[in-house]
Amino acid sequence: MNPSALRILISAIVLFLSIPGGAIPAAAAGKGVIVATIAAPIGPVTADYLAAVIDRAVEEDAGLLVVELDTPGGLDSAMRQMVQAILKCRVPVAVYVSPQGARAASAGVLITLAADVAAMAPGTNIGAAHPVNVGGGTMDNTMSRKVENDAAAYARSLAAGRGRNVDWAESAVRQSASLSESDALDKKVVDVVAASLPELLARIDGREIRKGDVTVTLRTKGAPVTRVPMGLRHRVLSALADPNIAYILVMIGVYGIYFELASPGAVFPGVVGGISLLLGFYALQTLSANYAGFLLILLSVLLFFLELKIQSHGALAIGGIVAMLLGSLMLFRESADPFLRVSWTVLITMVALSAAFFAVVISLAVRSQLRRPSTGPEGMIGEIGEAVTDIDPKGKVRVVGELWDARCDRPVRKGDQVIVKRLDGMTLVVDQREGPAEPP
């Protein structure tokens, strides 16, 4: 692939990542029900997807927007963006924690509390919304209290605005309280428990929803349902937001750049590395990764590269392995949420492969540097030849099949074997070889 193709490919990736969330296909207008499904950690991708679906629901003047939710939580900034979108939406929004076995944890609690209708399926749970630092590092006590108080006040405000259990909303933040669907209904945390979407639509039919200064009566029983799944762009970006994939992309990216620097002009490693790094940077942004960890990984590659150029007897390589391990640990693993961490299996595998690879490369480089030269003037030293004339002190010798002028400090008879000591211009300085003769 030539440099022009590289620029075109990278430009296409950048353009793909910058396309606004308008990829939701249009459908016929009407007072139907729009259904969005979010079964992923809350992040910029889910926020962008929800905004696109809300725009479509408003454009089609839908009677209700149902968000089927199954999330372990996610980023506070994305959660607040989604809550604000739900609160501002002029179309009634129902958050339905489903299917069976689903959960609305952490950020999912506040999104559910913000909905006009909060519903759960049997076998689901809601709760445990204590804030954690997903950006890496630990919070001191003062900062921890500030974040907790802020989240608790936000939860109380949302619950009060929808007439739900304010005390439980606060306990979900401060004590990480969690409820099953039946307990959530009893404690007025949610409005409805329904086994299926048709049952939900039937049970909330006729319910009055306050949207600003307007009271809206839901007419959802038997209403046409249109599901709006994530488009290709959102699915790809959602997959990239997985910490394991993000970590692997970053590693592939730095290796590609390393190979391109080590072998300028190879192009292909640079193309793969550049694309992987771009996608990795996007994933790091959505995951709020610790950039100190990323810089440590870059430092490790620099140390590996220097090991090939400077004879440090492995010190730089060992430093690179340590930097890579610490950087990998810091990149995501300081997050308290397991779904925002790199798995130990992926982390150890990548570090072990990196260490093994660079150990082999450095070993080959050291052996190459220690090997005796086989070409040029240095390659002639130590070669065995035969005197084709008497040498006293000058004469002719045949070495590696070539005839050379030779000089020796002591007389050598024709046919005797000689060994090359050094080169003096185009003349070999030789000495008579002692011991049994070797075959020419």
LINZIGI-V106224 format. One record per residue. N is the residue number from 1. RES is the residue in three letters. BURIAL is + if it has 16 or more other C-alpha atoms within 10 Angstrom, else -. Layout:
N/RES/BURIAL + N/RES/BURIAL
This chain:
1/MET/- + 2/ASN/- + 3/PRO/- + 4/SER/- + 5/ALA/- + 6/LEU/+ + 7/ARG/- + 8/ILE/- + 9/LEU/- + 10/ILE/+ + 11/SER/- + 12/ALA/- + 13/ILE/- + 14/VAL/- + 15/LEU/- + 16/PHE/- + 17/LEU/+ + 18/SER/- + 19/ILE/- + 20/PRO/- + 21/GLY/+ + 22/GLY/- + 23/ALA/- + 24/ILE/+ + 25/PRO/- + 26/ALA/- + 27/ALA/- + 28/ALA/- + 29/ALA/- + 30/GLY/- + 31/LYS/+ + 32/GLY/+ + 33/VAL/+ + 34/ILE/+ + 35/VAL/+ + 36/ALA/+ + 37/THR/+ + 38/ILE/+ + 39/ALA/+ + 40/ALA/+ + 41/PRO/+ + 42/ILE/+ + 43/GLY/+ + 44/PRO/+ + 45/VAL/+ + 46/THR/+ + 47/ALA/+ + 48/ASP/+ + 49/TYR/+ + 50/LEU/+ + 51/ALA/+ + 52/ALA/+ + 53/VAL/+ + 54/ILE/+ + 55/ASP/+ + 56/ARG/+ + 57/ALA/+ + 58/VAL/+ + 59/GLU/- + 60/GLU/+ + 61/ASP/+ + 62/ALA/+ + 63/GLY/+ + 64/LEU/+ + 65/LEU/+ + 66/VAL/+ + 67/VAL/+ + 68/GLU/+ + 69/LEU/+ + 70/ASP/+ + 71/THR/+ + 72/PRO/+ + 73/GLY/+ + 74/GLY/+ + 75/LEU/+ + 76/ASP/+ + 77/SER/- + 78/ALA/+ + 79/MET/+ + 80/ARG/+ + 81/GLN/+ + 82/MET/+ + 83/VAL/+ + 84/GLN/- + 85/ALA/+ + 86/ILE/+ + 87/LEU/+ + 88/LYS/- + 89/CYS/+ + 90/ARG/+ + 91/VAL/+ + 92/PRO/+ + 93/VAL/+ + 94/ALA/+ + 95/VAL/+ + 96/TYR/+ + 97/VAL/+ + 98/SER/+ + 99/PRO/+ + 100/GLN/- + 101/GLY/- + 102/ALA/+ + 103/ARG/+ + 104/ALA/+ + 105/ALA/+ + 106/SER/+ + 107/ALA/+ + 108/GLY/+ + 109/VAL/+ + 110/LEU/+ + 111/ILE/+ + 112/THR/+ + 113/LEU/+ + 114/ALA/+ + 115/ALA/+ + 116/ASP/+ + 117/VAL/+ + 118/ALA/+ + 119/ALA/+ + 120/MET/+ + 121/ALA/+ + 122/PRO/+ + 123/GLY/+ + 124/THR/+ + 125/ASN/+ + 126/ILE/+ + 127/GLY/+ + 128/ALA/+ + 129/ALA/+ + 130/HIS/+ + 131/PRO/+ + 132/VAL/+ + 133/ASN/+ + 134/VAL/+ + 135/GLY/+ + 136/GLY/+ + 137/GLY/- + 138/THR/- + 139/MET/- + 140/ASP/- + 141/ASN/- + 142/THR/- + 143/MET/- + 144/SER/- + 145/ARG/- + 146/LYS/- + 147/VAL/+ + 148/GLU/+ + 149/ASN/+ + 150/ASP/- + 151/ALA/+ + 152/ALA/+ + 153/ALA/- + 154/TYR/+ + 155/ALA/+ + 156/ARG/+ + 157/SER/+ + 158/LEU/+ + 159/ALA/+ + 160/ALA/+ + 161/GLY/- + 162/ARG/+ + 163/GLY/- + 164/ARG/+ + 165/ASN/+ + 166/VAL/+ + 167/ASP/- + 168/TRP/+ + 169/ALA/+ + 170/GLU/+ + 171/SER/+ + 172/ALA/+ + 173/VAL/+ + 174/ARG/+ + 175/GLN/- + 176/SER/+ + 177/ALA/+ + 178/SER/+ + 179/LEU/+ + 180/SER/+ + 181/GLU/+ + 182/SER/+ + 183/ASP/- + 184/ALA/+ + 185/LEU/+ + 186/ASP/- + 187/LYS/- + 188/LYS/+ + 189/VAL/+ + 190/VAL/+ + 191/ASP/+ + 192/VAL/+ + 193/VAL/+ + 194/ALA/+ + 195/ALA/+ + 196/SER/+ + 197/LEU/+ + 198/PRO/- + 199/GLU/- + 200/LEU/+ + 201/LEU/+ + 202/ALA/+ + 203/ARG/- + 204/ILE/+ + 205/ASP/+ + 206/GLY/- + 207/ARG/- + 208/GLU/- + 209/ILE/+ + 210/ARG/- + 211/LYS/- + 212/GLY/- + 213/ASP/- + 214/VAL/- + 215/THR/- + 216/VAL/+ + 217/THR/- + 218/LEU/+ + 219/ARG/+ + 220/THR/+ + 221/LYS/+ + 222/GLY/- + 223/ALA/+ + 224/PRO/- + 225/VAL/+ + 226/THR/- + 227/ARG/- + 228/VAL/+ + 229/PRO/+ + 230/MET/+ + 231/GLY/- + 232/LEU/- + 233/ARG/+ + 234/HIS/+ + 235/ARG/- + 236/VAL/- + 237/LEU/+ + 238/SER/+ + 239/ALA/+ + 240/LEU/+ + 241/ALA/+ + 242/ASP/+ + 243/PRO/+ + 244/ASN/+ + 245/ILE/+ + 246/ALA/+ + 247/TYR/+ + 248/ILE/+ + 249/LEU/+ + 250/VAL/+ + 251/MET/+ + 252/ILE/+ + 253/GLY/+ + 254/VAL/+ + 255/TYR/+ + 256/GLY/+ + 257/ILE/+ + 258/TYR/+ + 259/PHE/+ + 260/GLU/+ + 261/LEU/- + 262/ALA/- + 263/SER/- + 264/PRO/- + 265/GLY/- + 266/ALA/- + 267/VAL/+ + 268/PHE/+ + 269/PRO/+ + 270/GLY/+ + 271/VAL/+ + 272/VAL/+ + 273/GLY/+ + 274/GLY/+ + 275/ILE/+ + 276/SER/+ + 277/LEU/+ + 278/LEU/+ + 279/LEU/+ + 280/GLY/+ + 281/PHE/+ + 282/TYR/+ + 283/ALA/+ + 284/LEU/+ + 285/GLN/- + 286/THR/+ + 287/LEU/+ + 288/SER/+ + 289/ALA/+ + 290/ASN/+ + 291/TYR/+ + 292/ALA/- + 293/GLY/+ + 294/PHE/+ + 295/LEU/- + 296/LEU/+ + 297/ILE/+ + 298/LEU/+ + 299/LEU/+ + 300/SER/+ + 301/VAL/+ + 302/LEU/+ + 303/LEU/+ + 304/PHE/+ + 305/PHE/+ + 306/LEU/- + 307/GLU/+ + 308/LEU/+ + 309/LYS/- + 310/ILE/- + 311/GLN/- + 312/SER/- + 313/HIS/- + 314/GLY/+ + 315/ALA/- + 316/LEU/+ + 317/ALA/+ + 318/ILE/+ + 319/GLY/+ + 320/GLY/+ + 321/ILE/+ + 322/VAL/+ + 323/ALA/+ + 324/MET/+ + 325/LEU/+ + 326/LEU/+ + 327/GLY/+ + 328/SER/+ + 329/LEU/+ + 330/MET/+ + 331/LEU/+ + 332/PHE/+ + 333/ARG/+ + 334/GLU/+ + 335/SER/+ + 336/ALA/+ + 337/ASP/+ + 338/PRO/- + 339/PHE/+ + 340/LEU/+ + 341/ARG/+ + 342/VAL/+ + 343/SER/+ + 344/TRP/- + 345/THR/- + 346/VAL/- + 347/LEU/+ + 348/ILE/- + 349/THR/- + 350/MET/+ + 351/VAL/+ + 352/ALA/- + 353/LEU/- + 354/SER/+ + 355/ALA/+ + 356/ALA/- + 357/PHE/- + 358/PHE/+ + 359/ALA/+ + 360/VAL/- + 361/VAL/- + 362/ILE/+ + 363/SER/- + 364/LEU/- + 365/ALA/- + 366/VAL/+ + 367/ARG/- + 368/SER/- + 369/GLN/- + 370/LEU/- + 371/ARG/- + 372/ARG/- + 373/PRO/- + 374/SER/- + 375/THR/- + 376/GLY/- + 377/PRO/- + 378/GLU/- + 379/GLY/- + 380/MET/+ + 381/ILE/+ + 382/GLY/- + 383/GLU/- + 384/ILE/+ + 385/GLY/+ + 386/GLU/+ + 387/ALA/+ + 388/VAL/+ + 389/THR/+ + 390/ASP/+ + 391/ILE/+ + 392/ASP/- + 393/PRO/- + 394/LYS/+ + 395/GLY/+ + 396/LYS/+ + 397/VAL/+ + 398/ARG/+ + 399/VAL/+ + 400/VAL/- + 401/GLY/- + 402/GLU/- + 403/LEU/- + 404/TRP/+ + 405/ASP/- + 406/ALA/+ + 407/ARG/+ + 408/CYS/+ + 409/ASP/- + 410/ARG/- + 411/PRO/- + 412/VAL/+ + 413/ARG/- + 414/LYS/- + 415/GLY/- + 416/ASP/+ + 417/GLN/+ + 418/VAL/+ + 419/ILE/+ + 420/VAL/+ + 421/LYS/+ + 422/ARG/+ + 423/LEU/+ + 424/ASP/- + 425/GLY/- + 426/MET/- + 427/THR/- + 428/LEU/+ + 429/VAL/+ + 430/VAL/+ + 431/ASP/+ + 432/GLN/+ + 433/ARG/+ + 434/GLU/- + 435/GLY/- + 436/PRO/- + 437/ALA/- + 438/GLU/- + 439/PRO/- + 440/PRO/-
